[in-house]
Amino acid sequence: MRWKQRWPEKRVRPKVRSLSDVQKNQILEAFRQGIEASPVLSCLNIRVRLLRGRFYFERVRSIADEPAEVEVIARITPVADFQQDLLLEVEKRKGNWYQVAGGTTGEIISKIADDSQGTFHGLGTLNKNLSQMGGGLIRLDVEMRDNFEFIYAQTGVECTVQEALFHFFGVPIDIISEPRQWYVYHRKPEIVEVSEDRTKVLVQFTAESLSGSRFGGRCLYAKINDEWDVFTIKPNQSNSIPEAIKWLEKRNWEEW
């Protein structure tokens, strides 16, 4: 006798709601204002555009002497659902979108701007921190304790890795947001080594599998010629900052 497998019922997708031109422009303007009000989204050069009735949040990366790179980080669909106005989605594979959240324009922009997992950028705690100070890019006094613990000098509150990179080391927000793919996979960063002159920071990104095993990789944030950059390091060459630099120099600073 064979037992019949009972698969969970497929989630019914809300019907797409048609909008008037006035409604489209109102939502588009609300999203643009939300991006402008977010320190992180502004620094990451996030834009929103309307295409075939849906709103797409895109990150535009400008590269010298090369065409700009455009990454779609989210899609927002107006839906005919009494519980939510808009549906926030992320592309898992080419053409395969999955729902992250639903809500109003304000709730959607907050979900994207304050993301701390890595679904959209992973810098949500830094965005909240900067927004509370008025939305500017003011760097606060931060102290480094033993075991690379960082706290705000005025309050004693512990910093996240992203906050420490910004306030203590002075790393720009667009550099902190890399490596992008590691954030997408929800790997959590941890500072494991800092150079004496504070211009090199070795960071471990770790995730946990369903079986409980831990895996990840390391990257080096480095200030070279007065500019910060980030490099993923080959695992067997990432035990220390000097080892990582030696490996990068052999490769003419080409990351792994």
N, C-alpha and C positions, 0 to 999 in steps of 0.2 A: 504494500500500500504506500502510495506517495502522498506526502503532505503538500497541500497547495500553498505556494508562497503568496503571502499577502503583502503586496507592495504598497507603500504610502500613496495616498491619493495625490495626483498631480495638482500643484497649486494653480488655481484659476487666475489667469492674468487679467488685471482690470482693463476695461476697454479704453482705448485712446479717445481723449476728448478734443474736439475741434475748437480752436480759439479764433476770435475775431482779430483783425489787425491791431485794434486798440489794446486788446488783452495781451497779445504777443509782445507788443512794445512795452507795456507796463511791466511784464515779467522780466523782459530783457534788461530794462533799466534798473529794476530791483536787484538783479544779479550783478550788474556792472557796479552798482553802488556798494554792494556787499564785498566784491573783490577789492575795490578801492579802499574800503574800511579795514580790510584785513592786512596786517603787516606782512604776513607770510605769503599770501596769495599774490600781493602786489610785487614782492621781491622775486617770486618765481615766474613772473610774467604770465600769469594766468589770464586768459580771455574767455569770453562766452560768445557763441554765435548761434543763430537760429537756422535750422536746416530741416525742411520737410515737416514742420510742425513740432520738432523736438529741439531742445537746447543742449548744446555741447560745450562742456568746459574743456579747454585745451591749454597745455603748457607749451609756450613757444621758446625754443632755445636758439639764440643767435650765435653763429660760429663765424669767425672772421674768414672772409674769402670763400665761404661755402653757403649753400642754400640753408635757410632756417629749418630746424627740425621741429615738427609739431606732434605732440603726444596728446591724444584724447584721454583725459583722466576720468571723465564722468559724462553720463547722458541723463537728461531730465525730461520726462514725458508727462504731459498733462493727462490726467486720467479721469474717467467718469466714475468716481468712487466717493461716496459721502464721507468716508473716514479720512481721506487725504486728497489734496489738490494735485500734487505732483509726485512722480515716482523717480527716485534716484537710483541709477544703475551704473554698474561697472562692467567693462568688457573682459570676460574671462578668457575667451579665445576669439579668433576672428569671427565676428558676426554673432557671437554667443554672449548675451548680456544677462547679468543676474541682479536681482533687486538687493539694494543695501538698506534703503529706508524710504519713507514717504512723509509728506508733510507740506507745509506752506513754503513760500520762497525764502522766508527768514530761517525756517528750520533746516531747509536744504543747504543754504549757504553756511550755516553754523556747522552742519555735519561735515562739510568739505573743509572749511577753514580750521576747525578744531580737531581734525583727524590726528590721532596719536598712534594708530596701529601701523600705518603705512599704506593703506588702501589708496589714498590720494597723494599724500606726501610724508606723513609721519611726524610733522613738526607742530602738532596741535597744542602741546603745553607751552611751547615758545610763543605761539600766536596769541594764546590767552594772556601770557605774561606781558607781552608787548602791548596788547590791546588795553590792559588794565592801566598801563602807564600813558595812555592817550593815543596809542596807535603809531608812535614814532619808532625810531630805531636806536633809542637811548640805551647804552650799555651800563648795567649796574655793577657795583662792586661785589665781587665774588671771591671767596677764599677757598684754597685747596687744602684739604685735610689728608690724613693718612689713608692709604688704600684708594687714593684718587677719588675721594668723596668731596663734592663741591657744595658749598652752602652760600646763601646770600649773607653778606657781611652785616647788613642792617637788621635782618629778621632771624637769621639762623636757620631758615628753611632750606631744605636740601634741593639742589638743582637736578634736573634731568640732564642726560648727556647733551642733548641739543641745546639746552639753556647754557650749559657750561662752555660748549664750543663757541657760542655766540658772545656771551658776556665776558668770560674769563680769557679766552684765547683770541677773540676778535675774528672768528671765521665768518665769512658772508653766508647769508641764508641759502643761496642757491648751491653753495658747496656743501653745506650741512645736509641738504636734502639728498645727497648722493652717498653710496651707490643706490640708485633708484630701484633696481630689481630686488635688492636685499630688503628694502622697505616694503615693496610689493608683497614679498613672501612673509611679511610680518616678523622679520628677524629683529631682535632687540639689541641695541648697541650698549657696549660697556667699555669704558676707557681702561686700558690695561698698562699703558706706559706713556710718559710725557718726557720730552727732552728738557735739559736744564734751562735752555733759552726759551722754552715754551713755543717753539716754532714747529715742532713735530709732535703729533698725537697719534698713537696706535690704538685702534678701536676694534674690539671683537663684536661681531654681529652673530647672534645665536637664535636658533629656533628649536622647538621641541616637536618631535614626531608623535603620532598617535600612540606608538608603543612606549613613549617616554624617553627615548634616546635623544640626545642633543647633538646638533650639527650646526655648522656655520662657517665663517671665514673672517679674515681680518683686512682692514684697510688702513692706509696711512694718510692722515691729513697733514699736509706739509706747506710751510710758507717758503716759497722759492722766488728770489728776486722781488721780495716785498709783495708777492701775490700768493694767496692760498689756493691749493688744489687738493684733490683727493685721488688716491691710487689703490686699487684692489691688489692684494699681494698673494703670490702663490703660497699655499698653506705651509709647505716645508721651508719657506724663506721668511716667515712672519713671526718668528719667536721673539724678536726684539727690533727696536727702531734701527740700530746700526746694521743689522742683518738685512732688513727690508730696504734700506737706502743702498747698501752695497749691491743688492740684487737689481734694484731699479737703475742704478748707474750703469750696470753691465748691459741693460736693455735700452739705454738712452732714455730712461724715464717712461718707458711704455708699460702700462699696467698689465696685470694678469687677465 
